[in-house]
Amino acid sequence: MLTVLRQSWPLLLGVMLLMVGNGMQGTLLGIRGGIEGIGTYQMSVVMASYFAGFLFGSQMTPVMIRRVGHVRVFAALGSMISAVLILYAAFPHWIAWSVMRVLIGFSFSGVYITAESWLNAGSTNETRGQALSAYMIVQMIGIIVGQLLMNAADPAGFVLFIIPSVLVSLAFTPILLSVAPAPTFAEVRRLSIRKLFIASPLGVVGMFLMGGTFSAMFGMVSVWGTRAGLSVSQISLFVSVIYFGGLVAQYPIGWASDRMDRRKLIVGVAAAGAVAMFIAFAFDPGFWVLAGLGAVIGGVANPLYSLLLAYTNDYLDNSDMAAASGGLLFVNGVGAMSGPPITGWLMETVGNGGFFLFLALLMSGIAGYALWRMTRRPALSAAETGAYAVLSPAATALAVEAALESAQEDTTPTV
């Protein structure tokens, strides 16, 4: 790991600063939307727009890189992100914000693809798994630090929009000034959804539902917190414990994943998330209990994403991994676009608890479908499965493909 950090620290530092900015802007908009009097459903459209832009960016960035190269794409999209972060405060209207969220989602997608291709190219077969783990960890740390910075100024002013803009601008300095050469970009094919579904119905359905889960959880949490009357510090703490739970739970769940039927683990993990969210919806507990339940859903959702990828990978040939990663993330992106609007509708229909109800229903859907799939075909033995790969929902197809290939080559259980 020390070798990875020594070789890749400019990229990892830059990614962490990027995630600080990205983590701040999502939380800040939800809070500022309440201050500006923007309605719940309108804010759900704003939040969904990021995921629409992210999906579009994942399709267009490879074309842009092949035309003008990594460095130009990286610099141009970084400038776009920095500018949009400032413009949010200048145009506090939900339609303007929706357009800007499409732009910033598109730009972050392109930046991630470029950064991950650099990381992948700079790693050897022996260090690639460690590099991807470090990449995921700095992403999580960046988002958590972003929540802490939410308490640095009044969200009704301009300062909290300036901070992420400056951090994003600074993020590109260590990356663009590093001596690492621009990598050769290989296009990631996409396996048809039909072929993916034939190979792993649970993988496709689960990834679609996980898309809705993540977009609702991370897109609407600050909208829910503002409507529920939480303070800025409480909202930032709640978001932080979600990510912290996801970071801590990845490793024990990954350890179990390599030693048992992954469908049973998917059922158990998703059911735990469903129970936690039903409790939050039905009993309206105090903030500290909610924070604990937030850690549970974060600790469930992030490993569940990696579990579904690992499970799907078990039924693929090595030659199909690249195409499958692109297809699965496309399905996930489509699901992500639907999460915030449905959550916003539920919050207007049943009250603020609709946020938790939607998450509970999605987790129940994953657990129920996995339980049914267990009756359709026998489980693979542990010797027939690849190792679990720790992945972030923000990872693009390049990182997913590299992680799946690394896991396939790993014949030892995760520790």
Helices and strands as residue ranges (DSSP letters): H 2-35, H 40-68, H 70-90, H 94-121, H 128-149, G 150-152, H 159-176, H 193-199, H 201-227, H 232-257, H 262-283, H 287-313, G 318-320, H 321-350, H 354-373, G 382-384, H 397-409
